[in-house]
């Protein structure tokens, strides 16, 4: 089979890498792809929002399945567009993808289906939002309602920080239309956890747990990013807890959406806080996480293509999804200035020194005649598997130290706390 992957990040490189391990996959295309996908697949210079060009490419190249990586085209309706033309595609409809595209929409679903989450209010009016924050006090969480590339959430420890976040989002419009509405939540305390699940309507097949590191600097300092590294599985999360999350959060959401006539088909990402009152939802996403995908898929035993096909055809219930008894760690190497403004075009050195069990998944890279250069904020995801977290972590960092580009920076504490605490 021939497969097209829509997107250009580390997530898409990882999906391509995993699909190529399937005996049924003949050729993989990536649109537009990056410097890493160019080495293992065929890149097609098509914008992820150009649905007509993507559909025509699928017809011209005899592609049997399209897999959508990023959230923007999902919200834009790429799945609906392809389905109207009888082109098989993996991902949720635009209506179902609103679970990520609008935090207030997701919150309303959680309220209706009795899914545990933080207390909240949503606002279109700046003055009302300011008044609510002053009434509630800090710490408090301020979120842009729409998509903001993982950067639209501010955990404000002081009232001043909360007011500044509201001013930037609603007055300065730093996230554009995504910040026209804000959601203000109580600040939950506890352990963060990501649980991704394959969903084909009502059937839920959970993946292994993972934990992202959102802040740009060590010890969770600095601004939020799209993710600076992750590990899987999360050893401090018991099988009983995961089962509780599936039964009280993921399945009720899937069944509720199906009952409402907006069945979710694809990857449902559940971001959670494990509080003293039990697990509560922080957010839902409508696709694979990035960089969570980089540690989840290397541990997947089941053929990923078979999972995609079963999800699209509504036959996920008949498939047994299994996982390796290992751990994985991903360290994100970022461009100088990220998550703010950053330069592009810096040559990347040391990639030829990468050996198993480490795989480097490209995110913000580009292939040029001279080699591979930087082209994004998050440049590489140095990922290793190992029999335990400590060995996976050691191997990932050993390779990260050998790779260089001008101004490169990365956190040095990915998975360190879990190991240090003996969890």
C-alpha positions as CSV (number, residue, x, y, z in Angstrom):
1,X,0.0,0.0,0.0
2,X,1.0,3.6,-0.6
3,X,0.5,6.1,2.3
4,X,0.5,9.9,2.3
5,X,1.3,11.6,5.6
6,X,0.2,15.3,5.8
7,X,2.5,17.5,7.9
8,X,6.1,18.5,8.4
9,X,7.1,17.9,12.0
10,X,8.7,15.4,14.3
11,X,5.4,13.6,14.7
12,X,5.1,13.1,11.0
13,X,8.6,11.8,10.6
14,X,7.9,9.3,13.4
15,X,4.7,8.1,11.8
16,X,6.5,7.6,8.5
17,X,9.4,5.7,10.2
18,X,6.9,3.5,11.9
19,X,4.7,2.8,8.9
20,X,7.8,1.8,6.9
21,X,8.2,-1.1,9.3
22,X,4.9,-2.6,8.1
23,X,5.3,-5.4,5.5
24,X,2.2,-4.0,3.7
25,X,3.6,-0.5,3.2
26,X,5.2,-0.1,-0.2
27,X,5.8,3.6,-0.3
28,X,5.4,6.6,2.0
29,X,4.9,10.2,0.8
30,X,5.0,13.3,3.1
31,X,3.4,16.6,2.3
32,X,5.3,18.8,2.7
33,X,7.7,16.7,5.0
34,X,11.1,17.8,6.2
35,X,14.8,17.0,6.0
36,X,14.3,13.8,7.9
37,X,11.3,12.5,5.9
38,X,13.2,13.2,2.7
39,X,15.7,10.5,3.7
40,X,13.2,7.7,4.2
41,X,10.1,8.8,2.2
42,X,9.2,11.0,-0.8
43,X,8.4,14.6,0.0
44,X,5.7,16.4,-1.9
45,X,5.8,20.3,-1.7
46,X,2.1,20.7,-1.1
47,X,0.7,22.9,1.7
48,X,-1.3,21.1,4.4
49,X,-4.2,23.5,3.8
50,X,-4.4,22.9,0.0
51,X,-6.9,20.1,0.2
52,X,-7.7,20.0,-3.5
53,X,-4.0,19.6,-4.4
54,X,-3.5,16.9,-1.8
55,X,-6.5,15.0,-3.0
56,X,-5.3,15.3,-6.6
57,X,-1.9,14.0,-5.5
58,X,-3.5,11.0,-3.9
59,X,-5.4,10.2,-7.1
60,X,-2.3,10.7,-9.3
61,X,0.1,8.6,-7.2
62,X,-2.4,5.8,-6.4
63,X,-2.2,6.4,-2.6
64,X,-4.4,4.0,-0.6
65,X,-4.5,5.9,2.7
66,X,-3.8,9.5,3.9
67,X,-2.8,10.1,7.5
68,X,-3.2,13.7,8.9
69,X,-0.6,14.8,11.5
70,X,-1.3,18.4,12.5
71,X,-4.4,19.9,14.0
72,X,-4.9,22.9,11.6
73,X,-6.0,20.8,8.5
74,X,-8.2,18.7,10.7
75,X,-10.0,21.7,12.0
76,X,-10.1,23.0,8.4
77,X,-12.0,20.0,7.3
78,X,-9.5,17.9,5.3
79,X,-11.1,14.6,6.5
80,X,-14.6,15.8,5.3
81,X,-13.1,16.9,2.0
82,X,-11.5,13.5,1.4
83,X,-14.5,11.5,2.5
84,X,-16.7,13.4,0.1
85,X,-14.4,12.1,-2.6
86,X,-14.3,8.6,-1.3
87,X,-10.6,8.9,-0.4
88,X,-9.6,6.9,2.7
89,X,-8.2,9.1,5.4
90,X,-7.2,8.7,9.0
91,X,-8.4,11.5,11.4
92,X,-11.5,13.1,12.8
93,X,-14.0,15.3,11.0
94,X,-13.8,19.0,11.5
95,X,-16.7,19.0,13.9
96,X,-15.2,16.3,16.0
97,X,-11.8,18.0,15.9
98,X,-13.4,21.1,17.6
99,X,-12.6,19.2,20.8
100,X,-9.1,20.6,20.3
101,X,-10.0,23.7,18.3
102,X,-12.2,25.3,20.9
103,X,-11.5,24.8,24.6
104,X,-14.9,26.1,25.5
105,X,-16.5,23.5,23.2
106,X,-14.5,20.8,24.8
107,X,-15.4,22.1,28.3
108,X,-19.1,22.0,27.4
109,X,-18.8,18.4,26.2
110,X,-17.0,17.5,29.5
111,X,-19.7,19.1,31.5
112,X,-22.5,17.4,29.6
113,X,-20.9,13.9,29.8
114,X,-19.8,14.4,33.5
115,X,-16.1,14.1,32.8
116,X,-13.9,15.4,35.6
117,X,-12.1,18.6,34.8
118,X,-11.1,22.0,36.3
119,X,-13.8,24.5,37.2
120,X,-13.9,27.2,34.5
121,X,-15.7,30.1,32.9
122,X,-15.3,31.4,29.3
123,X,-15.3,35.1,28.2
124,X,-15.5,37.1,25.0
125,X,-15.3,40.4,26.9
126,X,-11.9,41.6,28.3
127,X,-13.3,43.6,31.2
128,X,-15.5,40.7,32.3
129,X,-12.5,38.3,32.2
130,X,-10.4,40.8,34.2
131,X,-13.1,41.1,36.8
132,X,-13.5,37.3,37.1
133,X,-9.7,36.8,37.5
134,X,-9.6,39.5,40.3
135,X,-12.6,37.8,42.0
136,X,-11.0,34.3,41.8
137,X,-7.4,35.3,42.7
138,X,-4.2,33.4,41.8
139,X,-2.9,30.9,41.0
140,X,-5.2,30.6,38.0
141,X,-5.0,29.4,34.4
142,X,-5.7,31.5,31.4
143,X,-6.2,29.8,28.0
144,X,-6.8,31.2,24.5
145,X,-9.9,29.3,23.3
146,X,-8.5,28.4,19.9
147,X,-5.3,26.9,18.5
148,X,-2.1,28.5,19.5
149,X,0.6,26.0,18.7
150,X,0.8,24.7,22.2
151,X,1.6,28.2,23.6
152,X,-1.8,29.6,24.4
153,X,-1.9,28.5,28.0
154,X,-0.6,30.6,30.9
155,X,-0.4,29.2,34.4
156,X,-0.4,32.5,36.3
157,X,1.0,32.3,39.9
158,X,0.1,35.9,40.6
159,X,-2.8,38.2,39.7
160,X,-0.4,40.4,37.8
161,X,0.6,37.5,35.5
162,X,-3.0,36.6,34.9
163,X,-3.9,40.2,34.0
164,X,-0.9,40.5,31.7
165,X,-1.9,37.2,30.0
166,X,-5.4,38.5,29.4
167,X,-4.1,41.8,28.1
168,X,-1.7,40.0,25.6
169,X,-4.3,37.5,24.4
170,X,-7.4,39.7,24.3
171,X,-6.0,43.3,23.8
172,X,-2.8,42.7,21.9
173,X,-4.2,39.7,20.0
174,X,-0.9,37.8,20.1
175,X,-2.8,34.6,19.0
176,X,-5.1,36.4,16.6
177,X,-8.6,35.0,16.3
178,X,-7.7,32.1,18.6
179,X,-7.7,34.5,21.5
180,X,-11.0,36.2,20.8
181,X,-12.5,34.0,23.5
182,X,-10.6,32.9,26.6
183,X,-11.2,30.1,29.1
184,X,-10.2,30.8,32.7
185,X,-9.7,27.7,34.9
186,X,-8.9,26.8,38.5
187,X,-5.2,25.9,38.8
188,X,-5.0,22.2,39.4
189,X,-2.0,20.7,41.2
190,X,-0.6,17.2,40.8
191,X,1.2,15.0,38.3
192,X,0.7,15.7,34.6
193,X,0.0,12.8,32.3
194,X,-0.8,12.3,28.6
195,X,-2.9,9.3,27.5
196,X,-3.5,9.0,23.8
197,X,-6.0,6.5,22.4
198,X,-7.0,5.1,19.1
199,X,-10.8,5.7,18.7
200,X,-13.1,4.6,15.9
201,X,-16.4,6.0,17.3
202,X,-17.2,4.1,20.5
203,X,-14.2,1.7,20.6
204,X,-11.2,2.9,22.6
205,X,-7.8,1.4,22.4
206,X,-5.5,3.3,24.8
207,X,-1.8,3.7,24.1
208,X,0.9,3.7,26.7
209,X,1.2,6.7,29.0
210,X,3.7,9.5,28.4
211,X,4.7,12.7,30.1
212,X,5.6,15.9,28.2
213,X,7.9,18.7,29.4
214,X,6.3,21.9,28.3
215,X,8.5,24.6,29.7
216,X,11.5,25.7,27.8
217,X,14.1,25.4,30.6
218,X,15.1,22.9,33.2
219,X,13.0,22.4,36.3
220,X,9.9,23.6,34.4
221,X,11.1,27.2,34.1
222,X,10.4,29.7,31.4
223,X,7.5,30.0,28.9
224,X,5.5,27.1,27.6
225,X,6.5,25.5,24.3
226,X,5.1,22.9,22.0
227,X,7.1,20.4,24.1
228,X,10.8,20.1,24.9
229,X,10.9,16.4,25.5
230,X,9.0,13.4,26.8
231,X,9.2,9.9,28.1
232,X,7.1,6.8,28.1
233,X,5.6,4.9,29.8
234,X,5.1,6.9,33.0
235,X,6.2,4.5,35.7
236,X,4.3,6.2,38.6
237,X,1.0,5.7,36.8
238,X,-0.4,2.3,37.7
239,X,-2.4,0.1,35.3
240,X,-5.4,0.6,37.7
241,X,-5.1,4.4,37.3
242,X,-4.9,4.2,33.5
243,X,-8.0,1.9,33.5
244,X,-9.8,4.5,35.6
245,X,-9.0,7.2,33.1
246,X,-10.2,5.1,30.2
247,X,-13.5,4.3,31.9
248,X,-14.2,7.7,33.4
249,X,-12.8,10.0,30.8
250,X,-12.0,8.6,27.4
251,X,-14.9,6.1,26.9
252,X,-17.5,8.5,28.1
253,X,-16.2,11.2,25.7
254,X,-16.1,8.8,22.8
255,X,-19.6,7.5,23.5
256,X,-21.0,10.9,24.2
257,X,-19.7,12.4,20.9
258,X,-21.0,9.4,19.0
259,X,-24.4,9.8,20.6
260,X,-24.4,13.5,19.7
261,X,-23.8,12.6,16.0
262,X,-20.1,13.7,16.0
263,X,-18.3,10.4,16.3
264,X,-14.5,10.7,16.8
265,X,-12.3,8.6,14.5
266,X,-8.6,9.0,14.9
267,X,-6.2,9.7,17.8
268,X,-7.8,11.3,20.9
269,X,-5.2,12.9,23.0
270,X,-6.2,13.3,26.7
271,X,-4.0,15.6,28.8
272,X,-4.6,15.0,32.5
273,X,-3.7,16.2,35.9
274,X,-3.6,13.5,38.6
275,X,-5.0,15.5,41.5
276,X,-5.7,14.6,45.1
277,X,-9.3,14.1,44.0
278,X,-8.3,11.8,41.2
279,X,-7.6,12.3,37.5
280,X,-9.0,15.5,35.8
281,X,-8.8,16.6,32.2
282,X,-6.5,19.5,31.3
283,X,-7.2,19.4,27.6
284,X,-8.2,17.2,24.7
285,X,-6.4,17.1,21.3
286,X,-7.6,15.6,18.1
287,X,-4.4,14.0,16.9
288,X,-1.0,12.5,17.9
289,X,1.0,14.7,20.3
290,X,4.4,16.1,19.4
291,X,6.8,15.0,20.9
292,X,4.7,12.3,22.6
293,X,4.5,10.4,19.3
294,X,8.3,10.1,19.3
295,X,8.3,7.9,22.4
296,X,5.0,6.1,21.9
297,X,5.4,4.7,18.4
298,X,8.8,3.2,19.0
299,X,7.3,1.1,21.8
300,X,4.3,-0.1,19.6
301,X,4.4,-3.8,18.7
302,X,1.2,-3.9,16.6
303,X,1.5,-2.9,12.9
304,X,0.6,0.8,12.8
305,X,-0.9,0.5,9.3
306,X,-3.3,-2.2,10.6
307,X,-4.4,0.1,13.4
308,X,-5.0,3.0,11.0
309,X,-7.0,0.8,8.6
310,X,-9.1,-0.7,11.4
311,X,-9.9,2.7,12.8
312,X,-11.0,4.1,9.4
313,X,-13.2,1.0,8.7
314,X,-14.7,1.0,12.2
315,X,-13.2,-2.4,13.0
316,X,-10.8,-1.4,15.9
317,X,-12.6,-3.6,18.4
318,X,-11.3,-6.7,16.6
319,X,-7.7,-5.6,16.8
320,X,-5.3,-6.4,19.7
321,X,-2.9,-3.5,20.3
322,X,0.3,-4.5,22.1
323,X,3.3,-2.7,23.4
324,X,7.0,-3.5,24.1
325,X,8.1,-3.9,27.7
326,X,10.6,-1.1,27.4
327,X,11.0,2.6,28.0
328,X,11.6,5.6,25.6
329,X,13.0,9.1,26.1
330,X,12.9,12.0,23.6
331,X,15.1,15.1,24.0
332,X,14.1,18.0,21.8
333,X,16.9,20.2,20.4
334,X,15.6,23.7,19.7
335,X,16.8,26.7,17.8
336,X,18.2,29.7,19.7
337,X,15.4,32.0,20.8
338,X,12.7,29.4,20.7
339,X,9.8,29.6,21.7
340,X,10.2,33.2,20.5
341,X,11.8,34.4,17.3
342,X,14.5,32.1,16.0
343,X,16.9,32.0,13.0
344,X,16.8,29.4,10.2
345,X,19.3,27.9,7.9
346,X,22.0,26.8,10.4
347,X,23.9,23.6,9.3
348,X,23.3,20.6,11.5
349,X,26.4,18.5,12.4
350,X,26.8,15.1,13.9
351,X,23.7,13.3,12.5
352,X,25.9,10.7,10.9
353,X,27.0,9.5,14.4
354,X,23.5,8.3,15.4
355,X,23.3,4.5,16.1
356,X,20.7,2.2,17.6
357,X,18.9,2.3,20.0
358,X,18.7,6.0,19.2
359,X,16.7,7.5,16.3
360,X,16.7,11.2,15.5
361,X,13.3,12.4,14.4
362,X,13.4,15.6,12.4
363,X,11.0,18.5,13.1
364,X,12.2,21.9,12.0
365,X,14.8,20.8,9.3
366,X,15.2,21.1,5.6
367,X,17.4,19.2,3.1
368,X,19.7,21.3,1.0
369,X,22.5,20.3,-1.4
370,X,25.0,20.8,1.4
371,X,23.2,18.7,3.9
372,X,20.5,19.3,6.6
373,X,19.8,22.8,8.0
374,X,17.5,24.2,10.6
375,X,14.1,25.5,9.5
376,X,12.0,25.6,12.7
377,X,11.9,26.3,16.4
378,X,11.9,22.7,17.5
379,X,14.6,21.2,15.3
380,X,15.2,17.6,16.3
381,X,13.8,14.9,18.7
382,X,16.6,12.7,19.8
383,X,14.8,9.5,20.9
384,X,16.1,6.3,22.5
385,X,14.5,3.1,23.7
386,X,15.9,1.0,26.5
387,X,15.1,-1.7,29.0
388,X,14.3,1.1,31.6
389,X,14.0,4.9,31.7
390,X,17.6,5.4,32.9
391,X,19.2,3.5,30.1
392,X,16.9,5.1,27.5
393,X,17.7,8.6,28.9
394,X,21.5,8.0,29.0
395,X,21.5,6.9,25.3
396,X,19.4,9.8,24.1
397,X,21.6,12.4,25.9
398,X,24.8,10.7,24.7
399,X,23.7,11.3,21.1
400,X,22.3,14.8,21.8
401,X,25.7,15.9,22.9
402,X,27.2,14.8,19.6
403,X,24.8,16.8,17.5
404,X,25.3,20.5,17.0
405,X,24.0,23.6,15.2
406,X,24.5,27.2,16.0
407,X,22.7,28.2,19.2
408,X,21.2,24.8,19.9
409,X,19.6,24.4,23.3
410,X,17.8,21.6,25.0
411,X,16.7,20.6,28.5
412,X,19.0,18.3,30.4
413,X,16.4,17.0,32.8
414,X,14.0,15.0,30.7
415,X,12.7,12.0,32.7
416,X,15.2,12.9,35.5
417,X,12.6,13.4,38.2
418,X,10.9,10.1,37.5
419,X,14.3,8.3,37.8
420,X,15.5,10.4,40.8
421,X,12.3,9.6,42.7
422,X,12.7,5.9,41.9
423,X,9.2,5.9,40.4
